[in-house]
Amino acid sequence: ISADGGGSIRIPAAFCGVFGLKSTFGRVSEHGAAPLCWSVAHLGPIAGTATDTALAYAVMAGPDLHDPNTLHQPLPSLENWDQLNLNGMKLGVYKQWFQHADPEVVAACETMLKRFADMGAEIVEITIPDLELNRIAHSVTILAEMAQAMSYTYDAHHKEHGLDVRLNLALARKTSSQDYLLAQRARTRIINNFNRALEQVDLIITPSTAIVAPAIPKDALPDGNSDLSTTIEIMRFATAGNMTGLPAITFPVGYTKSGLPIGMQAMGRAWEEHQLLRLAVNAEKVVERKEPKVHYKFLE
């Protein structure tokens, strides 16, 4: 079970060559989770297969009296999630966004798009404006909420944070209430942009990350590493799902020449997680999976 305020279900799942599902905001209870970034936060599963992802989602999803945000949802559905074709499904691609990634990542994702077309899906070109606005508004939102949450609960432990965390919180404390409110006005525009796109298609397809897992610099530990340029590439496709609250899934689609996993992301309409799972299970049919060079076989 992982927590996703800006991609932290989908990004590690993509980097590790597995599946990760961030469902619709309010679909899975946040009861018991740290109240860190309440308006963008989600809990959800990371799993080794599409089926395990669906099973974990089925267990987690649904109303919970301990979390009022979950009490406004339609009942979860897994209708046709395991249907082994994509007949009638429209997949939207905003090329300018889709191709804003490392060439190996783009190539693997384009190959999977062709496979989806062979399975019966229709690939539709779409446009989604204000994506850079989304990145900035998300940064203001999540950092401001984290700074506020940490100022009460963990203030006495401030010096125990890594230097990168302390830097981010220091920047967040310089944001004003006006900055936060403007970010929420931008959020309304971003939600409308994605909802308009999803009137044309069933799912929006991107890479999961613009780069594969980067090497950890030797001097990054124990104090942490701050590299904003790399962070932007890692989070490029993830944060829209948090700002809009729309469901999103990552699933493996191949490997780089050096053997690192590549992930693809799909975003869908609110409460339609079954569509995401259907796409993932069909991708799983045609993707060759490799064991990591270093791993532990817990189930043997």
C-alpha positions in Angstrom: 0.0 0.0 0.0 1.4 3.3 -1.0 0.5 7.0 -0.6 0.3 9.3 -3.7 0.2 13.1 -3.4 2.3 13.7 -6.5 2.9 10.3 -8.0 4.2 8.2 -5.1 2.1 5.1 -6.1 2.7 5.4 -9.8 6.4 6.6 -10.0 8.0 3.8 -7.8 5.8 1.2 -9.5 6.9 2.4 -12.9 10.6 2.5 -11.8 10.3 -1.1 -10.5 8.4 -2.6 -13.5 5.2 -3.3 -11.7 1.6 -2.0 -11.4 0.3 1.0 -9.4 -3.2 2.3 -9.1 -4.2 5.8 -7.8 -7.9 5.7 -7.8 -10.4 8.6 -7.9 -10.0 11.1 -5.0 -12.4 9.9 -2.3 -12.6 6.3 -3.6 -10.2 4.8 -1.0 -10.3 5.8 2.6 -7.4 7.9 4.0 -8.3 7.0 7.6 -5.1 6.2 9.4 -2.8 7.9 6.9 -0.7 10.8 7.9 -2.6 14.1 7.3 0.1 15.5 5.1 -1.4 16.9 1.9 -5.1 16.3 2.2 -6.4 17.8 -1.0 -4.1 15.8 -3.3 -3.5 12.6 -1.2 -4.5 9.1 -2.2 -3.8 5.6 -0.9 -3.6 2.7 -3.2 -1.9 -0.6 -4.2 1.4 -1.4 -5.9 1.3 -5.0 -7.2 3.2 -7.4 -9.3 0.3 -8.2 -11.7 -2.8 -6.6 -13.0 -4.9 -9.2 -11.3 -3.3 -8.5 -7.9 -3.8 -4.8 -8.5 -7.6 -5.4 -9.1 -7.9 -7.6 -6.1 -6.2 -5.1 -3.8 -8.3 -2.2 -5.2 -11.5 -4.2 -4.6 -10.5 -4.7 -1.0 -9.6 -1.1 -0.4 -12.3 0.8 -2.4 -15.6 2.0 -1.1 -17.2 4.2 1.6 -15.7 4.4 5.1 -17.5 6.2 7.9 -14.1 7.3 9.3 -13.4 9.3 6.1 -16.2 11.7 5.0 -14.6 12.2 1.6 -15.5 8.5 0.7 -19.2 8.9 1.4 -20.0 10.7 -1.9 -19.0 7.9 -4.3 -20.9 5.5 -6.5 -20.3 1.9 -5.5 -17.0 0.5 -6.9 -17.3 -1.6 -10.0 -15.0 -4.1 -11.7 -17.3 -4.5 -14.7 -15.4 -6.1 -17.7 -12.0 -5.3 -16.0 -10.6 -8.6 -17.3 -12.1 -8.4 -20.8 -9.2 -9.5 -23.1 -9.7 -7.0 -25.9 -10.1 -3.2 -26.2 -12.9 -3.1 -28.7 -14.8 0.2 -28.5 -12.2 1.9 -26.2 -10.9 5.3 -27.3 -7.4 6.2 -26.1 -6.4 9.9 -26.1 -2.9 11.0 -26.8 -1.7 14.6 -26.6 1.4 14.2 -28.7 3.3 17.2 -27.5 2.9 15.9 -23.9 3.3 12.2 -24.7 6.6 12.8 -26.5 8.1 15.1 -23.8 10.2 12.2 -22.5 13.4 10.3 -23.0 13.5 8.7 -26.5 13.6 5.1 -25.2 10.6 5.8 -23.0 8.6 7.3 -25.9 9.6 4.5 -28.2 8.4 1.8 -25.7 5.1 3.7 -25.1 4.5 4.2 -28.8 5.0 0.5 -29.4 2.4 -0.3 -26.8 -0.1 2.1 -28.4 0.3 0.2 -31.6 -0.4 -3.0 -29.7 -3.5 -1.5 -28.2 -4.7 -0.5 -31.6 -4.2 -4.2 -32.7 -6.4 -5.2 -29.8 -9.3 -3.0 -31.0 -8.6 0.4 -29.4 -9.0 3.6 -31.3 -6.1 6.1 -30.8 -7.4 9.7 -30.8 -5.2 12.8 -30.9 -6.3 15.3 -28.2 -5.1 18.6 -26.8 -4.8 19.5 -23.1 -3.9 23.1 -22.3 -2.3 24.6 -19.1 0.0 21.6 -18.3 2.8 23.9 -17.1 0.2 25.8 -15.0 -0.7 22.4 -13.5 2.9 21.7 -12.5 3.2 25.1 -10.7 -0.2 24.9 -9.0 0.5 21.4 -7.8 3.8 22.4 -6.3 2.3 25.3 -4.5 -0.6 23.2 -3.2 1.3 20.1 -2.0 4.2 22.0 -0.4 1.9 24.5 1.3 -0.2 21.7 2.8 2.8 19.7 3.8 4.4 22.7 5.5 1.2 23.4 7.4 0.8 19.8 8.5 4.4 19.4 9.6 4.5 22.7 11.5 2.2 21.2 14.2 2.8 17.5 14.2 6.5 17.2 13.6 8.0 20.6 14.4 10.1 19.2 17.3 11.7 16.7 14.8 12.5 19.3 12.1 16.3 18.7 12.3 15.7 14.9 11.7 14.5 15.5 8.2 16.9 15.2 5.2 18.3 18.4 3.9 16.2 18.1 0.7 13.0 17.9 2.8 14.0 20.8 4.9 14.7 22.9 1.8 11.3 22.1 0.3 9.5 22.9 3.6 11.5 26.2 3.8 10.4 27.2 0.3 6.8 26.2 1.1 6.7 28.5 4.2 7.4 31.4 1.9 4.2 30.8 0.0 1.2 33.0 0.9 -2.5 32.4 1.3 -2.8 34.3 -2.0 -0.5 31.8 -3.7 -2.5 28.9 -2.4 -5.8 30.4 -3.4 -4.5 31.2 -6.9 -3.3 27.6 -7.2 -6.9 26.4 -6.4 -8.3 28.7 -9.1 -5.9 27.2 -11.5 -6.9 23.8 -10.3 -10.5 24.4 -11.3 -9.3 25.3 -14.9 -7.2 22.2 -15.0 -10.1 19.9 -13.9 -12.2 21.4 -16.6 -9.5 20.9 -19.2 -9.1 17.2 -18.4 -12.9 16.6 -18.2 -13.3 18.1 -21.6 -10.6 15.8 -23.0 -12.4 12.8 -21.4 -15.6 13.7 -23.2 -13.8 12.8 -26.4 -12.0 9.6 -25.2 -12.2 7.0 -22.5 -8.6 7.2 -21.3 -5.7 9.6 -21.6 -2.4 7.9 -22.3 1.1 9.1 -21.4 4.4 7.6 -20.2 4.4 7.1 -16.4 7.6 9.1 -16.1 9.7 11.1 -18.6 12.9 9.2 -17.5 13.5 5.8 -16.0 14.9 5.4 -12.5 17.9 7.7 -12.1 21.1 6.7 -10.4 21.4 7.9 -6.8 24.4 10.2 -6.5 27.1 8.9 -4.1 26.9 12.0 -2.0 23.1 11.9 -1.7 22.9 9.9 1.5 22.4 10.3 4.4 21.3 13.9 4.0 19.2 13.7 0.8 19.6 15.1 -2.7 17.9 18.1 -4.2 17.8 18.0 -8.0 14.8 19.9 -9.3 15.5 19.2 -13.0 15.4 15.5 -12.4 12.4 15.7 -10.2 10.4 17.6 -12.9 11.2 14.8 -15.4 10.1 12.1 -12.9 6.8 13.8 -12.0 5.9 15.3 -15.4 2.9 13.0 -16.1 1.9 12.2 -12.5 0.7 15.4 -10.9 -2.3 16.1 -13.1 -4.0 13.0 -11.5 -3.5 14.5 -8.1 -4.7 18.0 -9.0 -7.8 16.7 -10.8 -8.5 13.8 -8.5 -9.0 11.6 -11.6 -7.9 7.9 -11.4 -4.7 6.9 -13.0 -2.7 3.6 -13.3 0.8 2.7 -14.3 1.8 -0.6 -15.9 5.0 -1.9 -17.4 5.6 -1.7 -21.2 9.3 -2.7 -21.6 12.9 -1.9 -20.7 15.7 0.4 -21.7 18.8 -1.0 -23.4 20.4 -1.0 -20.0 17.6 -3.1 -18.5 15.6 -0.5 -16.5 11.8 -0.8 -16.6 9.6 1.7 -18.5 6.0 2.4 -17.4 3.0 3.7 -19.2 0.2 5.7 -17.5 -3.5 5.9 -18.2 -5.9 8.5 -16.7 -9.7 8.0 -16.8 -12.9 9.5 -15.8 -13.9 9.8 -12.1 -15.0 6.5 -10.6 -14.0 4.4 -13.8 -11.1 2.5 -12.3 -12.4 -0.6 -14.1 -11.4 0.9 -17.4 -7.8 1.5 -16.2 -7.6 -2.1 -15.0 -8.9 -3.4 -18.3 -6.2 -1.6 -20.2 -3.5 -2.8 -17.8 -4.6 -6.5 -18.0 -4.5 -6.3 -21.8 -1.0 -4.7 -21.7 0.2 -7.5 -19.4 -0.8 -10.0 -22.1 1.8 -8.8 -24.6 4.7 -7.4 -22.4 7.7 -9.6 -21.7 8.6 -9.2 -18.0 12.1 -9.8 -16.6 13.2 -10.6 -13.1 15.2 -7.9 -11.4 18.9 -8.7 -11.2 18.6 -8.5 -7.4 15.4 -9.6 -5.8 13.9 -11.9 -3.1 11.4 -14.6 -4.0 9.1 -14.2 -1.0 6.5 -16.7 -2.2 8.8 -19.6 -2.7 
